[in-house]
């Protein structure tokens, strides 16, 4: 005996409606917030596995994973603190590259480092665009 349940839902899109999960229409920002959520989930999952080994670092990594997931969520909701966190956390690979180049004269870096550097440049460049930045920092009309 099988049961089949049909849901009859009428969906009408009104003018001016936006996506249900997002408070903006910027596809790039949605990609960046999804990227943060996926990275946070990966850090959280790996740190849960490390927790079984009794590592104290796993507790710190669990907190870091939760913070990264929250930043992804709040980027999608246009919170200015998440914008600042995303910009500042992507400056770390840039600073690391400049340090390796200027102090150590080291140009032999792995492909993952170079990809992370390119991704950081793209994320910072997108978040600093005036069109995107204005979504986060809207002046109130008083």
Buried (B, 14 or more C-beta within 10 A) or exposed (E): EEEEEEEEEEEEEEEEEEEEEBEBEBEBBBEBBEBBBEBBBEBBEBBEEBBEEEEEEBEEBBEBBBBBBBBBBBBBEBBEEBBEBBBEBBEEBEEBBEEBEEEEEEEEBEEEBEEBBEBBBEBBEBBEEEEBBEBBEEEEEE
